[in-house]
């Protein structure tokens, strides 16, 4: 089965179908449904990120790959400024609301950089709209699980550092490095969000084994 067919299957569920649900009427059922959709969405984005990064690496010479990977390991992704669990043990100890909050910030950090990843193919053009849908779903989950707490009442908490390393420090003669960094960071962040949402979803089933 092709990647496109796999992605289309993942896309069957849509956040638009649950926007009108009364979350308070059936909190457990609706929350589970929201989590299932969110996890499907981020799995799709992570799969897409892996494919785009792999395709880009395949277009490079071996020495170019080695040099770009060496440089990337010394750089920071924009998401590195977002405080998140340092390992799987801390992830498992984090509350559902904390994992959702971090996931929201990670997805939101790609609001503008995602435009640089779009264009050139149908797969690339899916990135920005799918990120927007995922962010909407995570926000619904936050509202359903925060019990009235205003965790985003201070908007300054969501102000992230700009992608300086991509848009300002790199010259026009370094498009390969800029693309490599963006794709590598996007893949890294989608893997994080997939992990956090999967663990948070598992918490809804007390009998489940949520170990990573």
C-alpha positions as MATLAB code, in Angstrom:
seq = 'XXXXXXXXXXXXXXXXXXXXXXXXXXXXXXXXXXXXXXXXXXXXXXXXXXXXXXXXXXXXXXXXXXXXXXXXXXXXXXXXXXXXXXXXXXXXXXXXXXXXXXXXXXXXXXXXXXXXXXXXXXXXXXXXXXXXXXXXXXXXXXXXXXXXXXXXXXXXXXXXXXXXXXXXXXXXXXXXXXXXXXXXXXXXXXXXXXXXXXXXXXXXXXXXXXXX';
ca = [
       0.000    0.000    0.000;
       1.447    3.405   -1.002;
       2.247    6.205    1.425;
      -0.480    8.344   -0.136;
      -3.093    5.606    0.482;
      -1.914    5.217    4.084;
      -2.172    8.945    4.641;
      -5.633    9.093    3.095;
      -6.801    6.354    5.460;
      -5.470    8.308    8.437;
      -7.300   11.398    7.189;
     -10.746    9.744    7.294;
     -11.447   11.134   10.768;
     -11.658   14.913   10.965;
     -11.745   17.334   13.849;
     -14.561   19.132   12.075;
     -16.854   16.219   12.847;
     -16.488   16.721   16.620;
     -16.511   20.516   16.902;
     -20.249   20.476   17.640;
     -20.096   17.714   20.257;
     -21.260   18.511   23.764;
     -18.106   17.539   25.628;
     -19.649   18.026   29.043;
     -22.534   15.620   28.290;
     -20.286   12.573   27.811;
     -16.818   13.613   28.973;
     -15.144   10.207   28.853;
     -16.536    9.069   25.500;
     -15.955   12.389   23.761;
     -12.479   12.791   25.242;
     -11.492    9.339   24.019;
     -12.802   10.161   20.571;
     -10.904   13.448   20.513;
      -7.709   11.721   21.591;
      -8.105    9.061   18.899;
      -8.475   11.729   16.234;
      -5.540   13.750   17.588;
      -3.263   10.719   17.688;
      -4.270    9.786   14.134;
      -3.523   13.327   12.982;
      -0.078   13.504   14.537;
       0.769   10.007   13.293;
      -0.034   11.244    9.812;
       2.185   14.309   10.281;
       5.044   12.263   11.732;
       4.818    9.832    8.807;
       4.835   12.770    6.422;
       7.832   14.344    8.186;
       9.777   11.096    7.980;
       9.014   10.735    4.269;
       9.983   14.316    3.420;
      13.211   14.134    5.419;
      14.147   10.780    3.882;
      13.451   12.053    0.368;
      15.557   15.148    0.989;
      18.480   13.116    2.363;
      18.301   10.842   -0.662;
      18.826   13.852   -2.909;
      22.102   14.758   -1.177;
      25.622   13.531   -1.712;
      27.073   11.400    1.089;
      29.458   14.146    2.182;
      26.656   16.711    2.180;
      24.576   14.463    4.448;
      27.489   14.010    6.838;
      28.233   17.730    7.063;
      24.596   18.772    7.460;
      23.980   16.176   10.159;
      27.092   17.342   12.025;
      25.936   20.977   11.866;
      22.370   20.119   12.886;
      23.561   18.344   16.044;
      25.174   21.631   17.117;
      22.120   23.789   16.381;
      18.884   24.331   18.275;
      15.364   23.769   17.037;
      12.837   26.450   17.927;
      11.046   23.857   20.056;
      14.119   23.426   22.248;
      13.012   26.598   24.032;
       9.802   24.840   25.091;
      10.215   23.110   28.439;
       9.325   19.451   27.964;
      10.104   16.085   29.600;
      13.773   15.198   29.319;
      13.203   11.448   29.012;
      10.535    8.748   28.875;
      10.352    8.465   32.663;
       9.510   12.148   33.071;
       6.995   11.837   30.244;
       5.214    9.044   32.057;
       5.142   11.069   35.287;
       3.700   14.162   33.585;
      -0.003   14.919   33.919;
      -2.384   14.691   30.977;
      -2.856   18.458   31.012;
       0.898   19.087   31.003;
       1.414   16.761   28.041;
      -1.424   18.458   26.171;
      -0.041   21.908   26.942;
       3.431   20.994   25.691;
       1.956   19.366   22.587;
      -0.058   22.504   21.853;
       3.025   24.706   22.127;
       5.075   22.398   19.914;
       2.426   22.396   17.187;
       1.874   26.150   17.523;
       5.612   26.783   17.126;
       5.283   25.577   13.515;
       2.552   28.057   12.573;
       4.957   30.168   10.500;
       7.919   27.829    9.784;
       5.495   25.332    8.226;
       4.985   27.725    5.318;
       8.645   27.215    4.389;
       8.010   23.481    4.200;
       4.979   23.824    1.918;
       5.033   23.942   -1.850;
       6.478   21.641   -4.447;
       4.285   18.601   -3.837;
       0.849   17.547   -2.664;
       2.398   16.019    0.467;
       4.185   19.232    1.439;
       1.035   21.291    0.927;
      -0.776   19.190    3.546;
       1.512   20.353    6.364;
       0.059   23.743    7.308;
      -3.668   22.781    7.214;
      -3.039   19.531    9.072;
      -1.049   21.343   11.764;
      -3.938   23.790   12.148;
      -6.441   20.948   12.529;
      -4.219   19.202   15.068;
      -3.833   22.402   17.102;
      -7.616   22.849   17.153;
      -8.082   19.303   18.396;
      -5.458   19.650   21.126;
      -7.064   22.885   22.302;
     -10.424   21.092   22.556;
      -8.756   18.375   24.626;
      -7.176   20.971   26.903;
     -10.543   22.614   27.492;
     -12.136   19.235   28.172;
      -9.469   18.272   30.714;
      -8.597   21.511   32.483;
     -11.721   21.732   34.685;
     -12.030   25.450   34.227;
      -8.351   26.217   34.805;
      -7.078   29.008   32.590;
      -3.698   27.534   31.717;
      -3.322   29.878   28.746;
      -4.550   33.007   30.527;
      -1.065   34.500   30.228;
      -0.479   34.798   26.509;
       3.144   35.629   27.099;
       3.696   32.018   28.128;
       3.138   31.022   24.509;
       5.540   33.553   22.994;
       8.345   31.509   21.478;
      11.760   32.501   20.244;
      11.825   33.077   16.461;
      13.532   30.679   14.100;
      16.594   32.901   13.981;
      18.937   30.095   12.944;
      16.821   29.470    9.843;
      15.699   32.867    8.686;
      18.440   35.272    9.778;
      21.742   33.586   10.542;
      21.741   31.588    7.311;
      22.744   33.256    4.110;
      21.045   32.890    0.763;
      23.843   30.520   -0.256;
      22.837   27.948    2.378;
      19.413   26.679    1.234;
      20.434   23.055    1.824;
      21.204   23.697    5.479;
      17.985   25.643    5.995;
      15.867   22.891    4.445;
      17.729   20.155    6.303;
      17.279   21.920    9.665;
      13.586   22.583    9.086;
      12.799   19.023    8.038;
      14.879   17.490   10.833;
      13.264   19.701   13.475;
       9.788   19.068   12.091;
      10.345   15.307   12.257;
      11.725   15.612   15.783;
       8.784   17.708   17.014;
       6.095   15.527   15.464;
       7.686   12.507   17.137;
       7.507   14.338   20.479;
       3.853   15.286   20.020;
       2.953   11.765   18.930;
       4.604   10.381   22.079;
       2.937   12.885   24.425;
      -0.547   12.464   22.949;
      -0.252    8.675   22.906;
       0.714    8.609   26.594;
      -2.040   11.097   27.500;
      -4.621    9.036   25.587;
      -3.488    5.872   27.349;
      -4.144    7.519   30.723;
      -7.878    7.391   29.950;
      -7.688    3.600   30.269;
      -6.579    2.795   33.838;
      -6.072   -0.859   32.950;
      -3.762   -0.081   30.041;
       0.013   -0.331   30.201;
       1.269    3.133   29.252;
       4.982    2.418   29.425;
       7.118    3.718   26.573;
];
